Amino acid sequence: MRAVPNRNFTSAPFLGGTLLLLCALTFYYLAVLKIDYRKTVLLDLGPYPDAVEYFAQARSMLKDGWPSIQIGYDKLPSRYPFGYSVLMLPWLKILPEADSVLAPFRTNQTIGLLFLLAVFGFYTYLAMPLTGGFAALLLATLPGFFIFCRSSMSEISASALIVLSFTFAYLGLKEERRWKLYLSAIFLGLSLNVRMQSLFFAPLLLAMAFFPVKGSRLRWLLHCAALLLVFALAASPVLVINTVQFHSPFKTGYDFWVPGAWVPSGRAEHPFFALRYIPANAARLWSDFALRRTGYSTANMFGTGTYFVPALVLLICAGLFFIRMDRFVLCAFLSGLSCFAALLVYVVVDLRFYLPLFILSLAVAVLPVTWAAKNLLVRTRSIGALATLALFAAACLGYPSRSGYNHAKTGRFQVWDALQFSSLRRQSMRFIAQGRFIERFGGEPGIVLSEVDPVYLNALFPERMIAAPLDEKHHYRHSKLWRYDRPQALALINRGLHRALPIYALFTSMEEMTSQRLRLPTVPGYEWTLLKNSDPKAIVMKLTPAATGDNHDHNSSSCKGPFEPLPFAECFCWYRISE
């Protein structure tokens, strides 16, 4: 019979762990939950195209029941899996329509909060509340954690599913409960619907093979096969959608949008994985540890650009001496090593892919901290305990560290920088422009050409208002299966004119309008007219008949060029994927 851990909720360890949890939650509130996103540039939903496509997929699932992005009238596949977008759906239903852009941020904020509570709850379940408090505080102050908890990216949701998988694998082997191993496989499979890189953690499934054999070998073999089947079923939604959209479960949106980036001319000159990528990835890790990083990273958009601090790495190294090898440790080690090795040979050098490893390593980092707390008053161990607690304090404070890029400052406290968040204290011009445009014209159907990302605009616009790029200079121009160029822009305008729809051009400032207006398509018999009383942050031009001057500013001039209007049926490109 399994022994039930003794949980005393009035003991000193529990009270100490609860106090540490409150410290973690207080910091999380101040650094993440308290952010007023309307006063930041984050409502742009950068970096492009990641965050925009996640949000657009969520909006399309809410409206159409299928993940897609929209450019013009075309409903197109995204580059990214839809799992994170599914997690946004509850917030999209809760938030008012005008605040729907906050759904990605609210989703990550919620996941991060539940993450902290789950960590403490897990250790409390194991009758280790003090360790749970240390782990919660280390997690809350891990730069990579709180930075992406206030982001519009999928890193936190993928990391949460992976950590849940490890948690139930540990409980399944420790308590000898197979259903917990199946639950572990489900969470790991679901994580593939958020980020495909989660497949690197697949060796964790070996936990079933290490489960104590009770009964016949055939039963053990059937359970191993069943675990793989459960994992495959949990991962199957993304495979099914890939099959429907790209005629293969192993093709993704990258094959549709940027095939030339990976396999130019049909030859793999830049494969996803190669040994020659190891020096660049290793140098990136070392630069962060040695506080020498100067380049820009995704984390700079949501914080200081720092993912971890050297003090935490030293704590993890110390924790390795406290690990006792068992079946779970072996599975976890093989899984983590598999992921680490795969990322070292991965073509993209970005530390955000290592975030699940950073978070999982906290389980090792808390081991020496717990030992130090218990041995602080033991004379023969007090020096080592004090040194360990000093490292813990440095890791929680994020000192020393480096903040910013190019002219980054060293010797920084990440906790202090997290509470400032000063670099983002400017509003999103793109969000303001689309909002004011909707206030003025959102009640009627129309077509909008803009330099602002069309996927972003279409995700926020009312259903009858659609957006498209000005010309071929946009984020989606590398696809070999879908094309939007000047002929397609003219065809889109012709379609709108045929339906008597107003055609607009939207700019975020007068300066942008002045520099970009020559990119607008030229339509014989029509001219682009600057509307009177345009908002300074939402400059609107309208396509009007050249013979009529009643509706336009006489100081504006028409944009003329060599392009003739083409028949719509000949030049407008509908979404079609061929094998």
C-alpha positions as CSV (number, residue, x, y, z in Angstrom):
1,M,0.0,0.0,0.0
2,R,1.2,3.5,-0.9
3,A,2.3,5.6,2.1
4,V,0.4,8.9,2.3
5,P,2.7,11.9,3.0
6,N,2.1,13.6,6.3
7,R,0.9,17.1,5.6
8,N,0.8,19.4,8.6
9,F,-0.6,22.8,7.5
10,T,0.3,24.5,10.8
11,S,4.0,23.5,10.9
12,A,6.8,25.9,10.5
13,P,7.8,24.6,7.1
14,F,4.3,25.1,5.8
15,L,4.1,28.6,7.2
16,G,7.6,29.4,5.8
17,G,6.6,28.0,2.4
18,T,3.4,30.0,2.4
19,L,5.3,33.2,3.2
20,L,7.6,32.6,0.3
21,L,4.7,31.9,-2.0
22,L,3.1,35.2,-1.0
23,C,6.4,36.9,-1.8
24,A,6.3,35.2,-5.2
25,L,2.7,36.2,-5.9
26,T,3.3,39.8,-4.8
27,F,6.2,40.1,-7.2
28,Y,4.2,38.4,-10.0
29,Y,1.4,40.9,-9.4
30,L,3.7,43.9,-9.6
31,A,5.8,42.7,-12.5
32,V,3.1,41.0,-14.6
33,L,-0.5,41.4,-13.6
34,K,-0.4,45.1,-12.9
35,I,0.8,46.1,-16.4
36,D,-1.5,48.5,-18.2
37,Y,-1.0,47.2,-21.8
38,R,-2.8,50.2,-23.3
39,K,0.2,52.4,-22.2
40,T,2.7,50.1,-23.9
41,V,3.7,49.3,-27.5
42,L,2.9,45.6,-26.9
43,L,-0.6,46.0,-28.4
44,D,1.2,46.0,-31.7
45,L,1.4,42.2,-31.1
46,G,5.0,41.9,-32.0
47,P,7.2,40.2,-32.9
48,Y,5.9,39.7,-36.4
49,P,4.5,37.4,-37.5
50,D,4.4,35.1,-34.5
51,A,2.1,36.9,-32.0
52,V,-0.2,38.3,-34.7
53,E,-0.8,34.9,-36.2
54,Y,-1.6,33.3,-32.8
55,F,-4.2,36.0,-32.2
56,A,-5.6,35.8,-35.7
57,Q,-6.0,32.0,-35.4
58,A,-7.9,32.4,-32.1
59,R,-10.3,35.0,-33.7
60,S,-10.9,32.8,-36.7
61,M,-11.7,29.8,-34.5
62,L,-14.2,31.9,-32.6
63,K,-15.9,33.1,-35.8
64,D,-15.4,30.2,-38.3
65,G,-14.5,27.2,-36.1
66,W,-11.2,26.8,-38.0
67,P,-7.7,28.2,-37.4
68,S,-6.6,30.5,-40.1
69,I,-5.3,34.0,-40.9
70,Q,-6.8,36.4,-43.3
71,I,-5.3,38.7,-46.0
72,G,-7.9,40.4,-48.1
73,Y,-10.7,37.9,-48.6
74,D,-8.3,34.9,-48.5
75,K,-8.4,32.6,-45.4
76,L,-4.9,31.2,-45.2
77,P,-3.0,28.7,-43.0
78,S,-0.7,30.0,-40.3
79,R,2.9,29.2,-39.8
80,Y,2.4,28.1,-36.2
81,P,0.4,25.4,-34.4
82,F,-3.0,26.4,-33.1
83,G,-2.7,25.2,-29.4
84,Y,-1.8,28.5,-27.9
85,S,-4.7,30.1,-29.8
86,V,-7.1,27.6,-28.4
87,L,-6.1,28.7,-24.9
88,M,-7.1,32.3,-25.8
89,L,-10.7,31.4,-26.6
90,P,-12.0,31.7,-23.0
91,W,-10.5,35.2,-22.7
92,L,-11.9,36.2,-26.2
93,K,-15.4,35.3,-24.9
94,I,-14.9,37.2,-21.6
95,L,-13.3,40.4,-22.9
96,P,-15.3,43.1,-24.6
97,E,-14.8,43.3,-28.3
98,A,-12.7,46.5,-28.0
99,D,-10.4,44.8,-25.6
100,S,-10.0,41.5,-27.5
101,V,-6.4,42.3,-28.4
102,L,-5.6,41.7,-24.7
103,A,-6.5,38.0,-25.0
104,P,-3.0,36.8,-25.7
105,F,-1.6,38.7,-22.7
106,R,-4.4,37.7,-20.3
107,T,-3.9,34.1,-21.3
108,N,-0.3,34.1,-20.4
109,Q,-0.8,36.0,-17.2
110,T,-3.4,33.4,-16.1
111,I,-1.2,30.5,-17.0
112,G,1.7,32.0,-15.1
113,L,-0.4,32.6,-12.0
114,L,-1.7,29.0,-12.1
115,F,1.8,27.8,-12.8
116,L,3.1,29.4,-9.5
117,L,0.2,28.0,-7.5
118,A,0.6,24.5,-9.0
119,V,4.3,24.4,-8.2
120,F,3.6,25.2,-4.5
121,G,0.7,22.7,-4.5
122,F,2.9,20.0,-6.0
123,Y,5.5,20.2,-3.3
124,T,2.9,20.6,-0.6
125,Y,1.3,17.4,-1.8
126,L,4.7,15.7,-1.4
127,A,4.8,17.2,2.2
128,M,7.6,19.6,1.2
129,P,5.9,23.0,1.5
130,L,9.1,24.9,2.3
131,T,10.7,23.5,-0.9
132,G,7.6,24.5,-2.7
133,G,7.9,28.1,-1.4
134,F,11.5,28.2,-2.6
135,A,10.6,26.8,-6.0
136,A,7.7,29.3,-6.4
137,L,9.9,32.2,-5.6
138,L,12.7,31.1,-7.9
139,L,10.1,30.5,-10.7
140,A,8.4,33.9,-10.2
141,T,11.7,35.7,-10.4
142,L,13.2,33.7,-13.3
143,P,13.6,36.4,-16.0
144,G,12.5,34.1,-18.8
145,F,9.4,33.2,-16.9
146,F,8.0,36.6,-16.0
147,I,9.1,38.2,-19.3
148,F,7.0,35.7,-21.3
149,C,4.1,35.7,-18.8
150,R,3.5,39.3,-19.9
151,S,4.1,38.5,-23.6
152,S,1.8,37.5,-26.5
153,M,4.0,34.4,-27.3
154,S,3.4,30.7,-26.8
155,E,6.5,29.9,-24.6
156,I,4.7,29.9,-21.2
157,S,1.8,27.7,-22.4
158,A,4.1,25.1,-24.0
159,S,6.4,25.1,-20.9
160,A,3.4,24.6,-18.6
161,L,2.3,21.5,-20.5
162,I,5.8,20.1,-20.5
163,V,6.2,20.7,-16.8
164,L,2.8,19.0,-16.1
165,S,4.0,16.1,-18.1
166,F,7.2,15.8,-16.0
167,T,5.1,16.2,-12.8
168,F,2.8,13.3,-13.5
169,A,5.6,11.1,-14.8
170,Y,7.3,11.6,-11.4
171,L,4.1,10.9,-9.5
172,G,3.3,7.9,-11.6
173,L,6.7,6.2,-11.0
174,K,6.9,7.3,-7.3
175,E,3.4,6.2,-6.4
176,E,3.2,3.4,-9.0
177,R,0.1,4.7,-10.6
178,R,-0.1,4.0,-14.4
179,W,-2.9,6.4,-15.0
180,K,-0.6,9.3,-14.0
181,L,1.9,8.1,-16.6
182,Y,-0.9,8.2,-19.2
183,L,-1.8,11.7,-18.1
184,S,1.8,12.6,-18.5
185,A,1.8,11.4,-22.1
186,I,-1.4,13.4,-22.7
187,F,0.1,16.6,-21.5
188,L,3.3,16.0,-23.5
189,G,1.2,15.2,-26.6
190,L,-0.9,18.3,-26.2
191,S,2.2,20.4,-25.9
192,L,3.0,19.5,-29.5
193,N,-0.1,21.4,-30.5
194,V,1.5,24.5,-29.0
195,R,5.1,24.1,-30.1
196,M,6.4,21.3,-32.2
197,Q,9.8,21.5,-30.4
198,S,8.1,19.7,-27.5
199,L,8.8,16.5,-29.4
200,F,12.4,16.7,-28.2
201,F,11.1,15.7,-24.7
202,A,9.7,12.4,-26.0
203,P,12.3,10.2,-24.1
204,L,10.1,11.0,-21.0
205,L,7.7,8.4,-22.3
206,L,10.3,5.7,-21.3
207,A,8.8,6.1,-17.8
208,M,6.3,3.4,-18.7
209,A,9.1,1.0,-19.6
210,F,10.6,1.6,-16.2
211,F,7.3,1.0,-14.4
212,P,7.6,-2.0,-12.0
213,V,6.5,-5.2,-13.8
214,K,3.6,-6.7,-12.1
215,G,2.1,-9.6,-14.0
216,S,3.0,-10.9,-17.4
217,R,5.5,-9.3,-19.8
218,L,2.7,-9.1,-22.4
219,R,0.7,-6.8,-20.1
220,W,3.8,-4.6,-19.6
221,L,4.3,-4.5,-23.4
222,L,0.7,-3.6,-24.0
223,H,0.9,-0.7,-21.6
224,C,4.0,0.6,-23.3
225,A,2.3,0.5,-26.7
226,A,-0.9,2.1,-25.2
227,L,1.2,5.0,-23.8
228,L,2.6,5.7,-27.2
229,L,-0.9,5.6,-28.7
230,V,-2.2,8.0,-26.1
231,F,0.7,10.4,-26.8
232,A,0.0,10.2,-30.5
233,L,-3.7,10.8,-30.0
234,A,-3.0,13.9,-27.9
235,A,-0.7,15.2,-30.6
236,S,-3.0,14.3,-33.4
237,P,-5.0,17.5,-33.8
238,V,-2.0,19.4,-35.2
239,L,-1.2,16.4,-37.4
240,V,-4.7,16.2,-38.7
241,I,-4.9,19.9,-39.5
242,N,-1.5,19.7,-41.3
243,T,-2.8,16.9,-43.4
244,V,-6.0,18.8,-44.3
245,Q,-4.1,22.0,-45.2
246,F,-0.8,20.7,-46.6
247,H,-1.7,17.0,-47.6
248,S,0.9,15.7,-45.1
249,P,1.0,15.5,-41.3
250,F,4.7,16.5,-41.3
251,K,4.3,19.7,-43.3
252,T,3.7,22.9,-41.5
253,G,2.9,26.5,-42.4
254,Y,6.6,27.2,-42.9
255,D,6.5,24.9,-46.0
256,F,3.7,27.1,-47.2
257,W,5.0,30.6,-46.4
258,V,8.8,30.4,-46.4
259,P,9.9,27.2,-48.3
260,G,12.9,29.0,-49.8
261,A,14.3,29.8,-46.3
262,W,14.9,26.1,-45.7
263,V,15.1,24.2,-49.0
264,P,16.1,26.6,-51.8
265,S,16.0,25.1,-55.2
266,G,14.9,21.8,-53.8
267,R,18.3,21.3,-52.0
268,A,18.7,21.4,-48.3
269,E,21.3,24.1,-48.0
270,H,20.0,25.3,-44.7
271,P,18.4,22.3,-42.9
272,F,16.6,22.6,-39.6
273,F,19.3,20.6,-37.8
274,A,23.0,20.4,-38.5
275,L,26.2,20.1,-36.4
276,R,27.5,23.4,-37.8
277,Y,24.9,25.3,-35.7
278,I,26.5,24.2,-32.4
279,P,29.1,27.0,-32.1
280,A,26.5,29.7,-32.6
281,N,24.1,28.2,-30.1
282,A,26.8,27.5,-27.5
283,A,28.2,31.0,-27.9
284,R,24.7,32.4,-27.3
285,L,24.3,30.4,-24.1
286,W,27.8,31.4,-22.9
287,S,27.3,35.1,-23.7
288,D,24.3,35.2,-21.4
289,F,26.0,33.4,-18.6
290,A,29.2,35.6,-18.9
291,L,27.1,38.8,-19.1
292,R,28.5,39.6,-22.5
293,R,25.3,39.5,-24.6
294,T,24.8,42.6,-26.7
295,G,22.4,41.5,-29.4
296,Y,18.6,41.8,-29.6
297,S,16.4,38.9,-28.6
298,T,12.6,38.3,-28.4
299,A,12.8,38.9,-24.7
300,N,13.9,42.5,-25.2
301,M,10.4,43.2,-26.5
302,F,8.8,42.2,-23.2
303,G,11.6,42.9,-20.8
304,T,15.3,43.3,-20.4
305,G,16.4,40.5,-22.8
306,T,17.8,38.3,-20.0
307,Y,16.5,34.8,-19.6
308,F,18.6,33.6,-16.6
309,V,21.3,34.8,-14.3
310,P,24.6,33.1,-13.5
311,A,23.6,32.7,-9.8
312,L,20.8,30.3,-10.9
313,V,23.2,28.3,-13.0
314,L,25.5,27.9,-10.0
315,L,22.6,26.8,-7.9
316,I,21.6,24.2,-10.5
317,C,25.2,22.9,-10.5
318,A,25.1,22.6,-6.7
319,G,21.8,20.8,-6.9
320,L,23.3,18.1,-9.1
321,F,25.1,16.7,-6.0
322,F,21.8,16.3,-4.2
323,I,20.1,14.2,-6.9
324,R,19.6,10.5,-6.1
325,M,19.5,8.4,-9.3
326,D,16.2,6.5,-9.8
327,R,13.9,5.6,-12.6
328,F,12.3,9.0,-13.0
329,V,15.7,10.9,-12.8
330,L,17.0,8.7,-15.6
331,C,13.9,9.4,-17.8
332,A,14.0,13.1,-17.0
333,F,17.8,13.3,-17.7
334,L,17.4,11.5,-21.1
335,S,14.5,13.8,-22.0
336,G,16.3,17.0,-21.0
337,L,19.5,15.9,-22.7
338,S,17.5,15.0,-25.9
339,C,16.0,18.5,-25.9
340,F,19.2,20.3,-25.2
341,A,21.1,18.4,-27.9
342,A,18.4,19.1,-30.4
343,L,18.4,22.8,-29.7
344,L,22.2,23.0,-30.0
345,V,22.0,21.8,-33.6
346,Y,18.9,23.8,-34.4
347,V,19.1,26.4,-37.1
348,V,17.4,29.2,-35.1
349,V,19.6,30.6,-32.3
350,D,17.1,31.8,-29.7
351,L,17.1,31.1,-26.0
352,R,13.4,31.2,-25.7
353,F,13.4,27.6,-27.0
354,Y,15.3,26.7,-23.9
355,L,12.7,28.1,-21.5
356,P,11.2,24.7,-20.6
357,L,14.6,23.5,-19.6
358,F,15.3,26.5,-17.5
359,I,12.0,26.0,-15.7
360,L,12.5,22.3,-15.2
361,S,16.0,22.9,-13.8
362,L,14.5,24.8,-10.9
363,A,13.5,21.5,-9.4
364,V,17.3,20.8,-9.1
365,A,18.1,24.3,-8.0
366,V,15.8,24.2,-4.9
367,L,17.5,21.0,-3.5
368,P,20.6,22.8,-2.1
369,V,18.4,25.7,-0.9
370,T,16.2,23.4,1.1
371,W,19.3,21.8,2.5
372,A,20.7,25.2,3.5
373,A,17.5,26.2,5.2
374,K,17.6,23.1,7.3
375,N,21.3,23.3,8.2
376,L,21.8,27.0,8.7
377,L,22.1,26.6,12.5
378,V,24.3,23.5,12.3
379,R,27.8,24.8,13.2
380,T,29.7,22.5,10.8
381,R,27.5,23.3,7.9
382,S,26.6,26.9,8.5
383,I,29.2,28.4,6.1
384,G,28.0,26.2,3.2
385,A,24.4,27.0,4.1
386,L,25.0,30.7,4.1
387,A,26.8,30.6,0.8
388,T,23.9,28.6,-0.7
389,L,21.3,31.0,0.6
390,A,23.4,33.9,-0.8
391,L,23.2,32.3,-4.2
392,F,19.5,31.8,-3.8
393,A,19.0,35.5,-2.9
394,A,21.2,36.5,-5.9
395,A,19.1,34.3,-8.2
396,C,15.8,35.7,-6.9
397,L,17.0,39.3,-7.2
398,G,18.5,38.6,-10.6
399,Y,22.0,39.9,-9.7
400,P,24.3,40.3,-11.4
401,S,22.7,40.5,-14.8
402,R,22.6,42.5,-18.0
403,S,19.6,44.5,-19.2
404,G,18.9,45.9,-22.7
405,Y,21.0,45.4,-25.8
406,N,23.8,47.1,-27.7
407,H,24.3,49.6,-24.9
408,A,23.2,47.1,-22.2
409,K,24.0,47.8,-18.6
410,T,25.7,45.2,-16.4
411,G,25.4,44.7,-12.7
412,R,21.6,45.0,-12.9
413,F,18.9,43.6,-10.6
414,Q,16.3,41.8,-12.7
415,V,13.7,42.2,-10.0
416,W,14.1,46.0,-10.0
417,D,14.1,46.2,-13.8
418,A,11.1,44.0,-14.0
419,L,9.1,46.4,-11.8
420,Q,10.2,49.4,-14.0
421,F,9.2,48.2,-17.4
422,S,10.0,51.8,-18.6
423,S,11.3,50.9,-22.1
424,L,7.7,50.1,-23.2
425,R,6.0,53.2,-21.9
426,R,4.7,54.3,-25.3
427,Q,1.4,53.5,-26.9
428,S,0.9,51.3,-29.9
429,M,0.3,53.5,-33.0
430,R,-1.0,50.6,-35.0
431,F,-3.6,49.7,-32.4
432,I,-4.7,53.3,-32.0
433,A,-4.9,53.8,-35.8
434,Q,-7.2,50.8,-36.4
435,G,-9.3,51.6,-33.4
436,R,-10.0,55.2,-34.5
437,F,-10.6,54.0,-38.1
438,I,-13.2,51.5,-36.8
439,E,-14.9,54.3,-34.7
440,R,-15.3,56.3,-37.9
441,F,-16.0,53.7,-40.6
442,G,-16.5,50.4,-38.8
443,G,-20.2,50.4,-39.2
444,E,-20.1,49.9,-43.0
445,P,-18.3,47.3,-45.2
446,G,-15.2,48.3,-47.0
447,I,-11.7,47.4,-48.1
448,V,-8.6,48.9,-46.4
449,L,-5.1,49.0,-47.8
450,S,-2.4,49.7,-45.3
451,E,1.2,49.3,-44.3
452,V,0.0,47.9,-41.0
453,D,0.1,44.1,-41.1
454,P,-3.1,42.9,-42.8
455,V,-3.4,39.8,-40.6
456,Y,-3.4,42.1,-37.5
457,L,-6.1,44.4,-39.0
458,N,-8.3,41.6,-40.2
459,A,-8.2,40.0,-36.7
460,L,-9.4,43.3,-35.2
461,F,-11.7,44.7,-37.9
462,P,-15.5,44.0,-38.0
463,E,-16.4,41.1,-40.3
464,R,-17.5,43.2,-43.2
465,M,-14.3,45.3,-43.3
466,I,-11.3,43.6,-44.8
467,A,-7.6,44.7,-45.0
468,A,-4.8,44.0,-47.5
469,P,-1.2,45.2,-48.1
470,L,-0.4,48.2,-50.2
471,D,1.7,46.2,-52.6
472,E,4.1,43.3,-52.7
473,K,6.2,44.6,-49.7
474,H,4.7,42.6,-46.8
475,H,5.5,39.8,-44.4
476,Y,3.9,37.1,-46.5
477,R,5.7,37.6,-49.9
478,H,7.9,34.5,-49.8
479,S,5.2,31.9,-50.4
480,K,5.3,30.0,-53.7
481,L,1.6,28.9,-53.4
482,W,0.0,32.2,-52.6
483,R,0.9,35.7,-54.0
484,Y,-0.2,39.2,-53.4
485,D,1.4,41.8,-55.6
486,R,0.2,44.9,-57.5
487,P,-2.0,42.9,-59.9
488,Q,-3.7,41.2,-56.9
489,A,-4.1,44.6,-55.2
490,L,-5.7,46.0,-58.3
491,A,-8.0,43.0,-58.6
492,L,-9.1,43.4,-55.0
493,I,-9.9,47.1,-55.6
494,N,-11.8,46.1,-58.8
495,R,-13.8,43.6,-56.8
496,G,-14.7,46.3,-54.2
497,L,-15.6,48.8,-56.9
498,H,-17.8,46.2,-58.6
499,R,-19.7,45.8,-55.3
500,A,-19.8,49.5,-54.7
501,L,-17.6,49.2,-51.6
502,P,-15.6,52.1,-50.3
503,I,-11.8,51.7,-50.7
504,Y,-9.6,53.2,-48.0
505,A,-5.9,53.5,-47.3
506,L,-4.9,53.7,-43.6
507,F,-1.7,55.2,-42.3
508,T,-0.6,55.7,-38.7
509,S,0.8,59.2,-39.2
510,M,1.1,62.0,-41.7
511,E,4.8,61.1,-42.2
512,E,3.9,57.6,-43.1
513,M,1.3,58.7,-45.5
514,T,3.7,61.1,-47.2
515,S,6.4,58.5,-47.6
516,Q,4.1,55.5,-48.6
517,R,1.3,57.0,-50.7
518,L,3.1,56.4,-54.0
519,R,2.9,52.6,-53.3
520,L,-0.9,52.8,-53.5
521,P,-2.3,51.1,-56.7
522,T,-3.2,53.4,-59.5
523,V,-6.7,52.9,-60.9
524,P,-7.6,54.9,-64.1
525,G,-10.5,57.1,-63.5
526,Y,-10.0,57.3,-59.8
527,E,-7.6,59.0,-57.4
528,W,-6.6,58.6,-53.8
529,T,-8.0,61.5,-51.8
530,L,-7.0,62.5,-48.3
531,L,-10.2,62.8,-46.2
532,K,-10.8,65.9,-44.4
533,N,-10.7,65.9,-40.6
534,S,-8.5,62.8,-40.5
535,D,-7.2,61.9,-37.1
536,P,-3.5,62.7,-36.7
537,K,-2.9,59.1,-35.6
538,A,-5.2,57.5,-38.2
539,I,-4.7,59.2,-41.6
540,V,-7.3,57.9,-44.1
541,M,-7.3,58.3,-47.8
542,K,-10.2,57.2,-50.0
543,L,-10.4,56.1,-53.6
544,T,-12.8,58.5,-55.3
545,P,-13.8,59.1,-59.0
546,A,-11.3,61.6,-60.5
547,A,-14.1,63.6,-62.1
548,T,-15.7,64.3,-58.7
549,G,-13.9,66.7,-56.4
550,D,-16.6,67.2,-53.8
551,N,-15.4,64.7,-51.3
552,H,-11.7,65.3,-51.2
553,D,-9.0,67.7,-50.3
554,H,-7.9,69.7,-53.3
555,N,-4.3,69.8,-52.0
556,S,-4.0,66.1,-52.5
557,S,-2.9,64.5,-55.7
558,S,-3.8,61.2,-57.4
559,C,-1.2,58.4,-57.5
560,K,-0.6,57.5,-61.1
561,G,1.4,54.7,-62.6
562,P,1.8,52.3,-65.5
563,F,-0.6,49.6,-64.2
564,E,-3.9,49.0,-66.0
565,P,-6.8,47.4,-64.1
566,L,-7.0,43.6,-64.8
567,P,-10.1,41.4,-64.9
568,F,-10.8,40.2,-61.4
569,A,-11.1,36.6,-62.4
570,E,-7.6,36.6,-64.0
571,C,-5.5,38.2,-61.3
572,F,-7.1,37.7,-57.9
573,C,-5.4,34.8,-56.2
574,W,-7.6,32.6,-54.0
575,Y,-6.1,30.4,-51.4
576,R,-5.4,27.0,-53.1
577,I,-2.7,24.5,-52.1
578,S,-1.6,21.9,-54.6
579,E,0.4,18.8,-53.8
